Amino acid sequence: MSRTVTRTAAALLALGALAYTAWVLEVLVRTGLDPVRTYVSELAAADQPLGGLFRATDLAAGLLVLAGALTGLAGAWRASGRPESGSGGRTVRGPGARGHGRRDPWAVGGWIALAVFGAATVADSRLPLSCAPTVDPVCAARETAGLVPATHAAHAVSSSLAMTGALAALVALTVAARRHDRRGSLARTGPALVALEFAATAWTLTAVAAFEAGKGIWALGAGQRLQVLLVAVWLAVLAHSLATGGREGRR
């Protein structure tokens, strides 16, 4: 990909990763929610005092990642291995091009999956929960009885789609990076982050199932926070890999 494309995508993804970790503000401000027990999305619930702030940061994160993913996708789609003007006759590489005139399907699929993640995160921010079911028994009972607004069901769908897109992007773009140049930061650290992300996702899904079955919390909040934190870390590593891809390739 061209130097301009990689730098633009890297900047957008780095900012998106930062916005996606806005929930860590709960360490500094009083939210009334236990981070070990509660969903991250409950911070943005309509009845929470800081809900508007966290909905805004979710919206920003989704838009930034979506823009970065579309930029990366455009670069991967056009990549053909031609020398980049102004780079000393060398093509600036990143997850995208396999060689002259050939597109890497792992990279193209990964950027599409990352765009899905960004778009679904935007939808998440516009479909907040009305209340916090893990700390409010009345809210939980209403949710079980189907007496909550339709945004609860829609939020569950958009959240599931966002995490599915994130997992697919983690795998595909990490594979693309390792196929291109194993010296890059994403190629080196990506596999470990992917393994940790799948472990955190398994923890979160198990805890959600236990909660919905009335068998306790199982540190649901801690598992989900680890899950979203690892996505943000992976986004930051992807951004770094894109920003330094040309220099690492020359070294």
TORZAMI-628526 format. One record per residue (C-alpha): x, z, y; residue in three letters. Coordinates in steps of 0.25 Angstrom, whole numbers, padded with zeros to 4 digits, always signed. Layout:
BEGIN
XZYALA;...
***
This chain:
BEGIN
+0000+0000+0000MET;+0004-0002+0014SER;+0011+0009+0022ARG;-0001+0010+0032THR;-0011+0011+0021VAL;-0003+0022+0013THR;-0001+0030+0026ARG;-0015+0029+0030THR;-0021+0033+0016ALA;-0011+0044+0016ALA;-0015+0050+0029ALA;-0030+0049+0026LEU;-0028+0056+0012LEU;-0019+0067+0018ALA;-0029+0070+0028LEU;-0040+0069+0018GLY;-0033+0079+0009ALA;-0031+0089+0020LEU;-0046+0088+0023ALA;-0050+0090+0009TYR;-0043+0103+0009THR;-0051+0109+0021ALA;-0057+0119+0011TRP;-0045+0127+0011VAL;-0049+0132+0025LEU;-0058+0142+0017GLU;-0045+0150+0016VAL;-0045+0152+0031LEU;-0059+0152+0034VAL;-0071+0161+0029ARG;-0080+0152+0021THR;-0087+0162+0013GLY;-0084+0154+0000LEU;-0075+0159-0011ASP;-0065+0147-0014PRO;-0064+0152-0028VAL;-0079+0150-0031ARG;-0085+0140-0022THR;-0085+0125-0021TYR;-0076+0119-0010VAL;-0089+0111-0006SER;-0096+0124-0003GLU;-0087+0126+0009LEU;-0094+0114+0015ALA;-0108+0118+0011ALA;-0119+0117+0022ALA;-0121+0132+0022ASP;-0106+0135+0024GLN;-0101+0139+0038PRO;-0089+0130+0037LEU;-0097+0119+0029GLY;-0096+0109+0040GLY;-0081+0110+0041LEU;-0079+0108+0026PHE;-0089+0096+0026ARG;-0081+0090+0037ALA;-0067+0091+0030THR;-0073+0086+0018ASP;-0078+0074+0025LEU;-0065+0072+0032ALA;-0058+0073+0018ALA;-0067+0063+0012GLY;-0066+0053+0023LEU;-0051+0054+0024LEU;-0049+0052+0009VAL;-0059+0041+0008LEU;-0051+0034+0020ALA;-0038+0036+0013GLY;-0043+0031-0001ALA;-0049+0019+0005LEU;-0036+0016+0013THR;-0028+0018+0000GLY;-0038+0009-0008LEU;-0036-0002+0002ALA;-0021-0001+0001GLY;-0021-0001-0014ALA;-0031-0012-0015TRP;-0022-0021-0006ARG;-0009-0016-0012ALA;+0000-0027-0018SER;+0014-0023-0017GLY;+0018-0031-0005ARG;+0029-0026+0004PRO;+0024-0017+0015GLU;+0027-0022+0029SER;+0036-0012+0036GLY;+0040-0004+0023SER;+0053-0011+0021GLY;+0047-0021+0011GLY;+0042-0011+0002ARG;+0027-0009-0001THR;+0022+0005+0002VAL;+0016+0010-0011ARG;+0006+0020-0014GLY;-0005+0022-0025PRO;-0010+0007-0024GLY;-0001-0005-0028ALA;+0005-0007-0041ARG;+0012-0020-0037GLY;+0011-0033-0030HIS;-0004-0038-0030GLY;-0008-0027-0040ARG;-0017-0015-0037ARG;-0016-0002-0045ASP;-0030+0001-0050PRO;-0027+0016-0051TRP;-0024+0016-0036ALA;-0036+0008-0032VAL;-0045+0017-0041GLY;-0039+0029-0036GLY;-0041+0026-0021TRP;-0056+0022-0024ILE;-0057+0036-0031ALA;-0051+0043-0019LEU;-0061+0035-0010ALA;-0072+0040-0018VAL;-0067+0054-0017PHE;-0066+0053-0002GLY;-0080+0047-0001ALA;-0086+0058-0010ALA;-0079+0069-0002THR;-0086+0063+0011VAL;-0099+0064+0003ALA;-0096+0078-0001ASP;-0095+0082+0014SER;-0108+0076+0017ARG;-0115+0082+0005LEU;-0112+0097+0007PRO;-0118+0108-0001LEU;-0129+0116+0006SER;-0124+0129+0001CYS;-0113+0136-0008ALA;-0118+0137-0022PRO;-0106+0145-0028THR;-0108+0157-0018VAL;-0123+0156-0015ASP;-0132+0159-0027PRO;-0144+0154-0019VAL;-0137+0141-0017CYS;-0133+0140-0032ALA;-0147+0143-0036ALA;-0153+0132-0027ARG;-0142+0122-0032GLU;-0146+0125-0046THR;-0160+0123-0043ALA;-0158+0110-0036GLY;-0163+0116-0023LEU;-0151+0113-0014VAL;-0150+0100-0006PRO;-0146+0087-0013ALA;-0132+0088-0006THR;-0128+0097-0017HIS;-0130+0087-0028ALA;-0124+0076-0019ALA;-0112+0085-0016HIS;-0110+0087-0031ALA;-0110+0072-0033VAL;-0100+0069-0021SER;-0091+0080-0025SER;-0090+0075-0039SER;-0088+0061-0035LEU;-0077+0066-0025ALA;-0069+0073-0036MET;-0071+0062-0046THR;-0065+0052-0035GLY;-0054+0062-0032ALA;-0050+0064-0047LEU;-0050+0049-0049ALA;-0041+0046-0037ALA;-0031+0057-0041LEU;-0029+0051-0055VAL;-0029+0036-0050ALA;-0021+0037-0038LEU;-0011+0046-0045THR;-0010+0036-0057VAL;-0008+0025-0046ALA;+0003+0033-0039ALA;+0011+0036-0053ARG;+0009+0021-0057ARG;+0016+0017-0043HIS;+0027+0027-0041ASP;+0029+0040-0047ARG;+0038+0045-0036ARG;+0026+0046-0026GLY;+0020+0060-0024SER;+0006+0056-0030LEU;+0013+0051-0042ALA;+0021+0063-0044ARG;+0011+0074-0041THR;-0002+0067-0044GLY;-0003+0069-0059PRO;-0002+0084-0057ALA;-0013+0084-0046LEU;-0022+0076-0055VAL;-0020+0086-0066ALA;-0023+0098-0057LEU;-0035+0091-0051GLU;-0041+0088-0064PHE;-0039+0103-0068ALA;-0045+0108-0055ALA;-0057+0099-0057THR;-0059+0104-0072ALA;-0059+0118-0066TRP;-0069+0115-0055THR;-0079+0107-0064LEU;-0078+0119-0074THR;-0081+0129-0064ALA;-0092+0121-0058VAL;-0099+0120-0072ALA;-0097+0135-0074ALA;-0103+0138-0060PHE;-0115+0128-0062GLU;-0117+0135-0076ALA;-0118+0148-0070GLY;-0105+0153-0077LYS;-0097+0157-0065GLY;-0088+0150-0054ILE;-0075+0149-0062TRP;-0067+0148-0049ALA;-0074+0135-0045LEU;-0070+0135-0031GLY;-0055+0137-0034ALA;-0056+0125-0044GLY;-0063+0116-0035GLN;-0053+0120-0023ARG;-0041+0116-0032LEU;-0048+0103-0036GLN;-0050+0099-0021VAL;-0036+0104-0017LEU;-0029+0096-0028LEU;-0037+0083-0023VAL;-0032+0086-0009ALA;-0018+0088-0014VAL;-0018+0075-0021TRP;-0023+0068-0009LEU;-0012+0073-0001ALA;-0002+0069-0012VAL;-0008+0055-0012LEU;-0007+0054+0003ALA;+0008+0058+0002HIS;+0010+0048-0009SER;+0004+0037+0000LEU;+0012+0041+0012ALA;+0025+0042+0005THR;+0023+0031-0005GLY;+0032+0021+0002GLY;+0044+0031+0004ARG;+0043+0036-0010GLU;+0043+0022-0016GLY;+0055+0018-0007ARG;+0063+0031-0012ARG;
***
